[in-house]
Structure formats: structure tokens, C-alpha cells
Amino acid sequence: MNIKYYGRFMDVTDSLRDYAEKKINKLDWFFGPDADAQVKFTLERGGKNIAEITITMRGMLFRAEESTGDMYASIDSAVDKLSRQIRRHRTKLDKKFRSPAPLPPVEAPEEEVAEEERRVVKVKRFQVKPMNVEDAIMQMEQLGHSFYLFDNAETGKVCVLYLRKDGDYGLLEPET
């Protein structure tokens, strides 16, 4: 597995790099040598240590982020999350996309923010890959997101898949 390390507001030491590599290499049984991993270490004010691990393999994306008071504990927790994602992914592939039980939607408390106060605080760029709707559902669940943007291989259009409040999925497809 090819692993790249990044440090934000900190230097990545050799011992930290070796520890992360040892933990991530335990996942080689699933990924193999053709996978790419990015490990981002962030040290925030107040002693908050964040370890973010992203692994890509053949179009699939696995990502885990964990925040604790110790960077080594953050790495351990993030690798555990990745391990659970991999088990869930393998189970879904074995069942060949049987309809999963819908998860109850998590309702976050709404903050009262005036219209003029809202602004774009983060821009994320990513490659839109052609896939069918079933693959997009699996990818969205792997990431733990409530929506997913993808290039529909069946129609050739960029579509948005989203999780509805009733637990089903919705698909936004542009008209031409």
C-alpha cells in the first residue's frame, strides 16, 4: 500500500509515521499493494489531536477521522473505524446489494443563522466517476454521507443520490 503523510500545524515524526504505517498495514489483507492511503495529522488548540485516514482502491473510497487527546489513540480509533467499514463493505458485496434496513435519520438541531451571515467556508474538489445507482448507494453509505454526487453510467448524466427522511433514497437527475 502506498502511504502519504501530511501534518497540519505539526511536524510528522518518524515514530508517528512508523506507528501509523504499522497500524494501516494491518488492513493490507483487504486492500493489497495497489491501494493508496493518505494520512493527515492535525494538532489543534486545546490539545486536540486529529488523525484522518483516506484509502482509495479501484474507485472505492474508505475514510475515517478521529479526534482524541493523544495522536496515537486517534490513529488506533481511525484504523478501527476503517476496519468496521471494510467488514460492512464485504458483507454488502457478499449479499449482492440486498435491500438494507433503512437507518433512522439523525436530526441535528438547527441553528438560527441569518441569511446574510451564511457563507461558503469550505470547497471540496473530487473526481466524479461513472457508476450505476447501486454502486453510488454503497459508496455513499461507506462514506457515511447523506448525499452523493456521481456520473450515472446508465444515463451519462451527473446525478445526486440522497437519503430521504423516510429512510429511502432519492435521485436528482437533470433534464436536458
Backbone as JSON Lines, residues from 0, in Angstrom:
{"i":0,"aa":"M","n":[0.86,-1.17,0.0],"ca":[0.0,0.0,0.0],"c":[0.9,1.23,0.0]}
{"i":1,"aa":"N","n":[0.56,2.2,-0.84],"ca":[1.3,3.46,-0.91],"c":[0.7,4.44,0.09]}
{"i":2,"aa":"I","n":[1.51,4.89,1.04],"ca":[1.01,5.76,2.11],"c":[1.72,7.11,2.04]}
{"i":3,"aa":"K","n":[0.93,8.17,2.07],"ca":[1.47,9.53,2.11],"c":[1.04,10.17,3.42]}
{"i":4,"aa":"Y","n":[1.95,10.91,4.04],"ca":[1.67,11.52,5.33],"c":[1.7,13.04,5.2]}
{"i":5,"aa":"Y","n":[0.76,13.68,5.88],"ca":[0.68,15.13,5.9],"c":[0.5,15.59,7.35]}
{"i":6,"aa":"G","n":[1.12,16.7,7.7],"ca":[0.96,17.26,9.02],"c":[0.41,18.67,8.92]}
{"i":7,"aa":"R","n":[-0.57,18.97,9.7],"ca":[-1.15,20.31,9.72],"c":[-0.93,20.88,11.11]}
{"i":8,"aa":"F","n":[-0.23,21.98,11.19],"ca":[0.14,22.63,12.43],"c":[1.05,21.76,13.28]}
{"i":9,"aa":"M","n":[1.76,20.81,12.63],"ca":[2.7,19.96,13.36],"c":[3.64,19.29,12.37]}
{"i":10,"aa":"D","n":[4.76,18.82,12.87],"ca":[5.69,18.03,12.06],"c":[5.39,16.56,12.31]}
{"i":11,"aa":"V","n":[5.43,15.77,11.24],"ca":[5.18,14.34,11.36],"c":[6.51,13.67,11.71]}
{"i":12,"aa":"T","n":[6.61,13.14,12.92],"ca":[7.83,12.5,13.36],"c":[7.94,11.09,12.79]}
{"i":13,"aa":"D","n":[9.17,10.55,12.82],"ca":[9.38,9.2,12.31],"c":[8.63,8.17,13.14]}
{"i":14,"aa":"S","n":[8.59,8.36,14.46],"ca":[7.9,7.39,15.31],"c":[6.39,7.41,15.03]}
{"i":15,"aa":"L","n":[5.84,8.59,14.79],"ca":[4.42,8.7,14.47],"c":[4.13,8.05,13.11]}
{"i":16,"aa":"R","n":[5.01,8.3,12.16],"ca":[4.87,7.71,10.82],"c":[4.97,6.18,10.89]}
{"i":17,"aa":"D","n":[5.94,5.67,11.65],"ca":[6.11,4.22,11.77],"c":[4.9,3.58,12.45]}
{"i":18,"aa":"Y","n":[4.38,4.23,13.48],"ca":[3.21,3.71,14.19],"c":[1.99,3.64,13.27]}
{"i":19,"aa":"A","n":[1.75,4.73,12.54],"ca":[0.61,4.76,11.62],"c":[0.77,3.72,10.52]}
{"i":20,"aa":"E","n":[1.97,3.59,9.99],"ca":[2.21,2.62,8.92],"c":[1.99,1.19,9.42]}
{"i":21,"aa":"K","n":[2.44,0.91,10.64],"ca":[2.25,-0.43,11.23],"c":[0.76,-0.74,11.37]}
{"i":22,"aa":"K","n":[-0.03,0.23,11.83],"ca":[-1.47,0.03,12.02],"c":[-2.19,-0.1,10.68]}
{"i":23,"aa":"I","n":[-1.86,0.76,9.72],"ca":[-2.55,0.74,8.43],"c":[-2.19,-0.52,7.63]}
{"i":24,"aa":"N","n":[-0.96,-1.0,7.77],"ca":[-0.56,-2.21,7.05],"c":[-1.31,-3.44,7.53]}
{"i":25,"aa":"K","n":[-1.98,-3.38,8.67],"ca":[-2.82,-4.49,9.11],"c":[-4.05,-4.64,8.22]}
{"i":26,"aa":"L","n":[-4.36,-3.59,7.45],"ca":[-5.51,-3.63,6.55],"c":[-5.12,-4.12,5.15]}
{"i":27,"aa":"D","n":[-3.85,-4.51,4.97],"ca":[-3.38,-4.98,3.67],"c":[-4.11,-6.23,3.19]}
{"i":28,"aa":"W","n":[-4.64,-7.01,4.11],"ca":[-5.36,-8.23,3.72],"c":[-6.54,-7.9,2.81]}
{"i":29,"aa":"F","n":[-7.08,-6.72,2.94],"ca":[-8.21,-6.34,2.1],"c":[-7.77,-5.52,0.89]}
{"i":30,"aa":"F","n":[-6.87,-4.59,1.1],"ca":[-6.52,-3.64,0.04],"c":[-5.45,-4.14,-0.91]}
{"i":31,"aa":"G","n":[-4.4,-4.71,-0.41],"ca":[-3.32,-5.16,-1.26],"c":[-2.39,-4.02,-1.65]}
{"i":32,"aa":"P","n":[-1.43,-4.31,-2.55],"ca":[-0.4,-3.32,-2.87],"c":[-0.85,-2.18,-3.79]}
{"i":33,"aa":"D","n":[-1.99,-2.3,-4.45],"ca":[-2.4,-1.27,-5.41],"c":[-3.22,-0.15,-4.77]}
{"i":34,"aa":"A","n":[-3.41,-0.18,-3.47],"ca":[-4.19,0.85,-2.79],"c":[-3.31,2.04,-2.43]}
{"i":35,"aa":"D","n":[-3.93,3.22,-2.37],"ca":[-3.25,4.45,-1.97],"c":[-3.9,4.95,-0.68]}
{"i":36,"aa":"A","n":[-3.05,5.36,0.25],"ca":[-3.56,5.87,1.52],"c":[-2.97,7.25,1.78]}
{"i":37,"aa":"Q","n":[-3.79,8.12,2.35],"ca":[-3.34,9.44,2.79],"c":[-3.66,9.55,4.28]}
{"i":38,"aa":"V","n":[-2.65,9.92,5.04],"ca":[-2.83,10.08,6.48],"c":[-2.52,11.53,6.8]}
{"i":39,"aa":"K","n":[-3.49,12.21,7.39],"ca":[-3.34,13.62,7.73],"c":[-3.42,13.77,9.24]}
{"i":40,"aa":"F","n":[-2.37,14.34,9.81],"ca":[-2.33,14.59,11.25],"c":[-2.55,16.08,11.47]}
{"i":41,"aa":"T","n":[-3.44,16.42,12.38],"ca":[-3.73,17.81,12.69],"c":[-3.66,18.0,14.2]}
{"i":42,"aa":"L","n":[-2.96,19.04,14.6],"ca":[-2.89,19.41,16.01],"c":[-3.62,20.74,16.16]}
{"i":43,"aa":"E","n":[-4.71,20.73,16.92],"ca":[-5.49,21.95,17.11],"c":[-5.28,22.5,18.5]}
{"i":44,"aa":"R","n":[-5.76,23.7,18.7],"ca":[-5.65,24.34,20.0],"c":[-6.39,23.52,21.05]}
{"i":45,"aa":"G","n":[-5.91,23.59,22.26],"ca":[-6.54,22.85,23.33],"c":[-6.08,21.41,23.4]}
{"i":46,"aa":"G","n":[-5.05,21.05,22.65],"ca":[-4.51,19.69,22.7],"c":[-5.31,18.65,21.95]}
{"i":47,"aa":"K","n":[-6.12,19.07,21.01],"ca":[-6.94,18.15,20.23],"c":[-6.1,17.58,19.08]}
{"i":48,"aa":"N","n":[-5.94,16.26,19.04],"ca":[-5.16,15.57,18.01],"c":[-6.11,14.85,17.07]}
{"i":49,"aa":"I","n":[-6.04,15.16,15.77],"ca":[-6.93,14.57,14.79],"c":[-6.12,13.75,13.8]}
{"i":50,"aa":"A","n":[-6.53,12.5,13.61],"ca":[-5.94,11.62,12.6],"c":[-7.02,11.33,11.57]}
{"i":51,"aa":"E","n":[-6.72,11.65,10.31],"ca":[-7.67,11.42,9.21],"c":[-7.0,10.49,8.22]}
{"i":52,"aa":"I","n":[-7.62,9.34,7.95],"ca":[-7.06,8.34,7.05],"c":[-8.03,8.13,5.9]}
{"i":53,"aa":"T","n":[-7.52,8.27,4.67],"ca":[-8.32,8.06,3.47],"c":[-7.61,7.02,2.6]}
{"i":54,"aa":"I","n":[-8.32,5.95,2.25],"ca":[-7.75,4.89,1.43],"c":[-8.6,4.74,0.18]}
{"i":55,"aa":"T","n":[-7.95,4.78,-0.99],"ca":[-8.65,4.58,-2.26],"c":[-8.1,3.32,-2.93]}
{"i":56,"aa":"M","n":[-9.03,2.57,-3.51],"ca":[-8.66,1.35,-4.21],"c":[-9.7,1.08,-5.29]}
{"i":57,"aa":"R","n":[-9.27,1.01,-6.51],"ca":[-10.15,0.68,-7.65],"c":[-11.47,1.44,-7.61]}
{"i":58,"aa":"G","n":[-11.41,2.74,-7.37],"ca":[-12.61,3.56,-7.39],"c":[-13.38,3.6,-6.09]}
{"i":59,"aa":"M","n":[-13.05,2.76,-5.13],"ca":[-13.71,2.76,-3.84],"c":[-12.94,3.66,-2.89]}
{"i":60,"aa":"L","n":[-13.67,4.31,-2.0],"ca":[-13.07,5.25,-1.06],"c":[-13.48,4.87,0.36]}
{"i":61,"aa":"F","n":[-12.49,4.73,1.21],"ca":[-12.73,4.47,2.62],"c":[-12.07,5.59,3.4]}
{"i":62,"aa":"R","n":[-12.81,6.17,4.35],"ca":[-12.3,7.34,5.07],"c":[-12.72,7.26,6.53]}
{"i":63,"aa":"A","n":[-11.78,7.6,7.42],"ca":[-12.09,7.65,8.84],"c":[-11.32,8.82,9.45]}
{"i":64,"aa":"E","n":[-11.97,9.5,10.38],"ca":[-11.35,10.62,11.08],"c":[-11.67,10.46,12.56]}
{"i":65,"aa":"E","n":[-10.65,10.66,13.37],"ca":[-10.85,10.51,14.81],"c":[-10.08,11.59,15.54]}
{"i":66,"aa":"S","n":[-10.67,12.08,16.63],"ca":[-10.08,13.17,17.39],"c":[-10.04,12.77,18.87]}
{"i":67,"aa":"T","n":[-8.83,12.78,19.46],"ca":[-8.67,12.5,20.88],"c":[-7.58,13.42,21.43]}
{"i":68,"aa":"G","n":[-7.21,13.2,22.66],"ca":[-6.16,13.99,23.28],"c":[-4.77,13.48,22.96]}
{"i":69,"aa":"D","n":[-4.67,12.26,22.39],"ca":[-3.39,11.65,22.05],"c":[-3.42,11.22,20.59]}
{"i":70,"aa":"M","n":[-2.39,11.57,19.82],"ca":[-2.36,11.26,18.39],"c":[-2.34,9.76,18.15]}
{"i":71,"aa":"Y","n":[-1.65,9.0,18.99],"ca":[-1.59,7.55,18.82],"c":[-2.97,6.92,19.05]}
{"i":72,"aa":"A","n":[-3.7,7.42,20.01],"ca":[-5.06,6.93,20.25],"c":[-5.98,7.3,19.08]}
{"i":73,"aa":"S","n":[-5.76,8.47,18.49],"ca":[-6.55,8.88,17.33],"c":[-6.29,7.95,16.15]}
{"i":74,"aa":"I","n":[-5.04,7.55,15.96],"ca":[-4.7,6.62,14.88],"c":[-5.39,5.29,15.12]}
{"i":75,"aa":"D","n":[-5.3,4.78,16.36],"ca":[-5.94,3.5,16.69],"c":[-7.44,3.54,16.4]}
{"i":76,"aa":"S","n":[-8.1,4.59,16.83],"ca":[-9.56,4.7,16.64],"c":[-9.91,4.82,15.16]}
{"i":77,"aa":"A","n":[-9.13,5.56,14.4],"ca":[-9.41,5.72,12.96],"c":[-9.22,4.39,12.23]}
{"i":78,"aa":"V","n":[-8.19,3.64,12.57],"ca":[-7.98,2.33,11.93],"c":[-9.1,1.37,12.31]}
{"i":79,"aa":"D","n":[-9.58,1.43,13.55],"ca":[-10.72,0.6,13.95],"c":[-11.96,0.95,13.14]}
{"i":80,"aa":"K","n":[-12.19,2.24,12.92],"ca":[-13.34,2.65,12.1],"c":[-13.21,2.11,10.68]}
{"i":81,"aa":"L","n":[-12.0,2.2,10.11],"ca":[-11.77,1.67,8.76],"c":[-12.02,0.17,8.72]}
{"i":82,"aa":"S","n":[-11.59,-0.52,9.74],"ca":[-11.79,-1.97,9.8],"c":[-13.28,-2.32,9.8]}
{"i":83,"aa":"R","n":[-14.07,-1.57,10.56],"ca":[-15.52,-1.79,10.58],"c":[-16.14,-1.48,9.21]}
{"i":84,"aa":"Q","n":[-15.66,-0.42,8.56],"ca":[-16.17,-0.09,7.22],"c":[-15.88,-1.22,6.24]}
{"i":85,"aa":"I","n":[-14.68,-1.77,6.32],"ca":[-14.29,-2.85,5.41],"c":[-15.18,-4.08,5.64]}
{"i":86,"aa":"R","n":[-15.4,-4.43,6.91],"ca":[-16.29,-5.57,7.2],"c":[-17.69,-5.34,6.65]}
{"i":87,"aa":"R","n":[-18.2,-4.12,6.85],"ca":[-19.53,-3.79,6.35],"c":[-19.55,-3.86,4.82]}
{"i":88,"aa":"H","n":[-18.5,-3.38,4.2],"ca":[-18.42,-3.39,2.74],"c":[-18.39,-4.82,2.21]}
{"i":89,"aa":"R","n":[-17.59,-5.67,2.83],"ca":[-17.5,-7.06,2.38],"c":[-18.83,-7.77,2.57]}
{"i":90,"aa":"T","n":[-19.53,-7.51,3.64],"ca":[-20.84,-8.11,3.88],"c":[-21.81,-7.68,2.8]}
{"i":91,"aa":"K","n":[-21.76,-6.4,2.44],"ca":[-22.68,-5.91,1.4],"c":[-22.37,-6.54,0.06]}
{"i":92,"aa":"L","n":[-21.09,-6.71,-0.26],"ca":[-20.74,-7.36,-1.51],"c":[-21.18,-8.82,-1.51]}
{"i":93,"aa":"D","n":[-21.04,-9.48,-0.37],"ca":[-21.45,-10.89,-0.28],"c":[-22.95,-11.04,-0.45]}
{"i":94,"aa":"K","n":[-23.7,-10.1,0.06],"ca":[-25.16,-10.17,-0.04],"c":[-25.66,-9.65,-1.38]}
{"i":95,"aa":"K","n":[-24.76,-9.12,-2.2],"ca":[-25.09,-8.61,-3.54],"c":[-26.21,-7.59,-3.51]}
{"i":96,"aa":"F","n":[-26.04,-6.6,-2.65],"ca":[-26.93,-5.46,-2.59],"c":[-28.37,-5.81,-2.22]}
{"i":97,"aa":"R","n":[-28.53,-6.73,-1.31],"ca":[-29.89,-6.94,-0.79],"c":[-30.32,-5.64,-0.14]}
{"i":98,"aa":"S","n":[-31.6,-5.39,-0.14],"ca":[-32.06,-4.1,0.39],"c":[-31.74,-4.01,1.88]}
{"i":99,"aa":"P","n":[-30.91,-3.04,2.25],"ca":[-30.55,-2.9,3.67],"c":[-31.68,-2.24,4.46]}
{"i":100,"aa":"A","n":[-31.71,-2.52,5.74],"ca":[-32.69,-1.87,6.61],"c":[-32.36,-0.4,6.68]}
{"i":101,"aa":"P","n":[-33.34,0.47,6.47],"ca":[-33.05,1.9,6.49],"c":[-32.68,2.37,7.88]}
{"i":102,"aa":"L","n":[-31.69,3.25,7.91],"ca":[-31.28,3.84,9.18],"c":[-32.18,5.01,9.5]}
{"i":103,"aa":"P","n":[-32.54,5.19,10.76],"ca":[-33.35,6.35,11.1],"c":[-32.54,7.62,10.89]}
{"i":104,"aa":"P","n":[-33.13,8.63,10.28],"ca":[-32.38,9.85,10.03],"c":[-32.04,10.54,11.35]}
{"i":105,"aa":"V","n":[-30.83,11.07,11.38],"ca":[-30.38,11.79,12.56],"c":[-30.72,13.26,12.36]}
{"i":106,"aa":"E","n":[-31.5,13.78,13.28],"ca":[-31.9,15.18,13.16],"c":[-30.99,16.03,14.0]}
{"i":107,"aa":"A","n":[-30.29,16.93,13.35],"ca":[-29.39,17.84,14.05],"c":[-30.17,19.09,14.45]}
{"i":108,"aa":"P","n":[-29.86,19.65,15.61],"ca":[-30.55,20.88,15.98],"c":[-30.2,22.01,15.03]}
{"i":109,"aa":"E","n":[-31.22,22.7,14.6],"ca":[-30.99,23.79,13.65],"c":[-30.56,25.04,14.39]}
{"i":110,"aa":"E","n":[-29.53,25.67,13.84],"ca":[-29.06,26.91,14.41],"c":[-29.73,28.06,13.66]}
{"i":111,"aa":"E","n":[-30.06,29.07,14.41],"ca":[-30.69,30.22,13.8],"c":[-29.59,31.14,13.28]}
{"i":112,"aa":"V","n":[-29.45,31.16,11.96],"ca":[-28.43,31.98,11.32],"c":[-29.13,32.83,10.27]}
{"i":113,"aa":"A","n":[-28.85,34.1,10.28],"ca":[-29.47,34.99,9.3],"c":[-28.93,34.67,7.92]}
{"i":114,"aa":"E","n":[-29.73,34.93,6.9],"ca":[-29.35,34.65,5.52],"c":[-28.03,35.33,5.14]}
{"i":115,"aa":"E","n":[-27.87,36.57,5.53],"ca":[-26.67,37.29,5.12],"c":[-25.43,36.81,5.84]}
{"i":116,"aa":"E","n":[-25.56,36.04,6.93],"ca":[-24.41,35.54,7.66],"c":[-23.87,34.23,7.07]}
{"i":117,"aa":"R","n":[-24.63,33.54,6.28],"ca":[-24.19,32.27,5.72],"c":[-23.21,32.52,4.59]}
{"i":118,"aa":"R","n":[-22.18,31.67,4.57],"ca":[-21.16,31.82,3.54],"c":[-20.52,30.46,3.29]}
{"i":119,"aa":"V","n":[-19.84,30.34,2.21],"ca":[-19.14,29.11,1.88],"c":[-17.83,29.11,2.66]}
{"i":120,"aa":"V","n":[-17.65,28.1,3.51],"ca":[-16.45,28.05,4.34],"c":[-15.48,26.97,3.88]}
{"i":121,"aa":"K","n":[-15.93,26.06,3.0],"ca":[-15.05,25.01,2.52],"c":[-15.45,24.62,1.11]}
{"i":122,"aa":"V","n":[-14.48,24.45,0.25],"ca":[-14.7,23.99,-1.11],"c":[-13.95,22.68,-1.25]}
{"i":123,"aa":"K","n":[-14.64,21.65,-1.7],"ca":[-14.02,20.34,-1.86],"c":[-14.12,19.93,-3.32]}
{"i":124,"aa":"R","n":[-13.0,19.58,-3.89],"ca":[-12.97,19.14,-5.28],"c":[-12.68,17.64,-5.31]}
{"i":125,"aa":"F","n":[-13.39,16.92,-6.17],"ca":[-13.17,15.5,-6.3],"c":[-13.55,15.07,-7.7]}
{"i":126,"aa":"Q","n":[-13.05,13.91,-8.07],"ca":[-13.32,13.38,-9.4],"c":[-14.66,12.65,-9.4]}
{"i":127,"aa":"V","n":[-15.53,12.99,-10.35],"ca":[-16.83,12.35,-10.48],"c":[-16.63,11.13,-11.38]}
{"i":128,"aa":"K","n":[-16.95,9.95,-10.82],"ca":[-16.69,8.71,-11.54],"c":[-17.98,8.11,-12.05]}
{"i":129,"aa":"P","n":[-17.96,7.51,-13.24],"ca":[-19.17,6.86,-13.74],"c":[-19.44,5.56,-12.96]}
{"i":130,"aa":"M","n":[-20.67,5.4,-12.51],"ca":[-21.09,4.2,-11.8],"c":[-22.59,4.09,-11.87]}
{"i":131,"aa":"N","n":[-23.11,2.91,-11.53],"ca":[-24.56,2.75,-11.52],"c":[-25.09,3.17,-10.14]}
{"i":132,"aa":"V","n":[-26.4,3.22,-10.0],"ca":[-27.03,3.73,-8.79],"c":[-26.69,2.85,-7.58]}
{"i":133,"aa":"E","n":[-26.65,1.52,-7.75],"ca":[-26.34,0.62,-6.64],"c":[-24.94,0.89,-6.1]}
{"i":134,"aa":"D","n":[-23.97,1.1,-7.0],"ca":[-22.6,1.41,-6.56],"c":[-22.57,2.75,-5.83]}
{"i":135,"aa":"A","n":[-23.34,3.72,-6.29],"ca":[-23.38,5.03,-5.64],"c":[-23.97,4.92,-4.24]}
{"i":136,"aa":"I","n":[-25.0,4.08,-4.08],"ca":[-25.58,3.86,-2.75],"c":[-24.54,3.27,-1.81]}
{"i":137,"aa":"M","n":[-23.82,2.27,-2.29],"ca":[-22.81,1.64,-1.46],"c":[-21.7,2.63,-1.09]}
{"i":138,"aa":"Q","n":[-21.27,3.43,-2.05],"ca":[-20.21,4.41,-1.8],"c":[-20.69,5.47,-0.79]}
{"i":139,"aa":"M","n":[-21.92,5.93,-0.93],"ca":[-22.47,6.93,-0.02],"c":[-22.53,6.38,1.41]}
{"i":140,"aa":"E","n":[-22.96,5.13,1.54],"ca":[-23.03,4.51,2.87],"c":[-21.65,4.31,3.46]}
{"i":141,"aa":"Q","n":[-20.67,3.97,2.62],"ca":[-19.31,3.8,3.11],"c":[-18.77,5.09,3.68]}
{"i":142,"aa":"L","n":[-19.09,6.2,3.03],"ca":[-18.6,7.5,3.49],"c":[-19.41,8.04,4.66]}
{"i":143,"aa":"G","n":[-20.62,7.52,4.85],"ca":[-21.46,8.0,5.93],"c":[-22.1,9.34,5.63]}
{"i":144,"aa":"H","n":[-22.23,9.67,4.36],"ca":[-22.83,10.94,3.96],"c":[-24.32,10.78,3.72]}
{"i":145,"aa":"S","n":[-25.03,11.91,3.68],"ca":[-26.46,11.86,3.4],"c":[-26.75,12.14,1.92]}
{"i":146,"aa":"F","n":[-25.72,12.45,1.15],"ca":[-25.88,12.63,-0.29],"c":[-24.59,12.23,-0.98]}
{"i":147,"aa":"Y","n":[-24.68,11.98,-2.32],"ca":[-23.5,11.58,-3.08],"c":[-23.68,12.02,-4.53]}
{"i":148,"aa":"L","n":[-22.66,12.67,-5.07],"ca":[-22.66,13.14,-6.46],"c":[-21.89,12.14,-7.31]}
{"i":149,"aa":"F","n":[-22.49,11.69,-8.43],"ca":[-21.82,10.71,-9.27],"c":[-22.28,10.86,-10.71]}
{"i":150,"aa":"D","n":[-21.51,10.28,-11.62],"ca":[-21.84,10.26,-13.03],"c":[-22.57,8.94,-13.29]}
{"i":151,"aa":"N","n":[-23.86,9.02,-13.63],"ca":[-24.67,7.84,-13.83],"c":[-24.24,7.16,-15.13]}
{"i":152,"aa":"A","n":[-23.7,5.96,-15.02],"ca":[-23.19,5.23,-16.18],"c":[-24.31,4.83,-17.13]}
{"i":153,"aa":"E","n":[-25.54,4.7,-16.6],"ca":[-26.66,4.27,-17.44],"c":[-27.19,5.41,-18.3]}
{"i":154,"aa":"T","n":[-27.2,6.64,-17.75],"ca":[-27.76,7.77,-18.49],"c":[-26.7,8.74,-18.99]}
{"i":155,"aa":"G","n":[-25.49,8.67,-18.43],"ca":[-24.43,9.59,-18.83],"c":[-24.58,10.98,-18.24]}
{"i":156,"aa":"K","n":[-25.44,11.14,-17.24],"ca":[-25.68,12.45,-16.61],"c":[-25.12,12.46,-15.2]}
{"i":157,"aa":"V","n":[-24.75,13.65,-14.74],"ca":[-24.3,13.8,-13.37],"c":[-25.54,13.84,-12.48]}
{"i":158,"aa":"C","n":[-25.59,12.97,-11.49],"ca":[-26.76,12.84,-10.62],"c":[-26.36,13.0,-9.16]}
{"i":159,"aa":"V","n":[-27.36,13.3,-8.33],"ca":[-27.17,13.39,-6.89],"c":[-28.08,12.36,-6.24]}
{"i":160,"aa":"L","n":[-27.48,11.49,-5.45],"ca":[-28.21,10.5,-4.68],"c":[-28.3,11.02,-3.26]}
{"i":161,"aa":"Y","n":[-29.47,10.95,-2.63],"ca":[-29.6,11.48,-1.28],"c":[-30.48,10.57,-0.43]}
{"i":162,"aa":"L","n":[-30.27,10.65,0.87],"ca":[-31.04,9.87,1.83],"c":[-32.25,10.68,2.26]}
{"i":163,"aa":"R","n":[-33.45,10.11,2.06],"ca":[-34.69,10.8,2.42],"c":[-34.98,10.62,3.91]}
{"i":164,"aa":"K","n":[-35.87,11.46,4.44],"ca":[-36.22,11.38,5.85],"c":[-36.9,10.07,6.2]}
{"i":165,"aa":"D","n":[-37.57,9.43,5.22],"ca":[-38.25,8.16,5.49],"c":[-37.31,6.96,5.4]}
{"i":166,"aa":"G","n":[-36.0,7.2,5.16],"ca":[-35.03,6.13,5.11],"c":[-34.76,5.59,3.72]}
{"i":167,"aa":"D","n":[-35.56,5.97,2.73],"ca":[-35.33,5.55,1.36],"c":[-34.34,6.5,0.7]}
{"i":168,"aa":"Y","n":[-34.03,6.23,-0.57],"ca":[-33.1,7.07,-1.31],"c":[-33.84,7.87,-2.36]}
{"i":169,"aa":"G","n":[-33.32,9.03,-2.67],"ca":[-33.84,9.87,-3.74],"c":[-32.73,10.1,-4.75]}
{"i":170,"aa":"L","n":[-33.1,10.32,-6.0],"ca":[-32.13,10.56,-7.05],"c":[-32.5,11.83,-7.79]}
{"i":171,"aa":"L","n":[-31.58,12.79,-7.83],"ca":[-31.78,14.01,-8.6],"c":[-31.03,13.86,-9.91]}
{"i":172,"aa":"E","n":[-31.79,13.99,-11.01],"ca":[-31.21,13.82,-12.33],"c":[-31.61,15.01,-13.18]}
{"i":173,"aa":"P","n":[-30.66,15.68,-13.82],"ca":[-31.01,16.87,-14.61],"c":[-31.75,16.5,-15.89]}
{"i":174,"aa":"E","n":[-32.67,17.39,-16.31],"ca":[-33.35,17.22,-17.57],"c":[-32.58,17.98,-18.65]}
{"i":175,"aa":"T","n":[-32.64,17.47,-19.87],"ca":[-31.98,18.19,-20.97],"c":[-32.99,18.59,-22.01]}
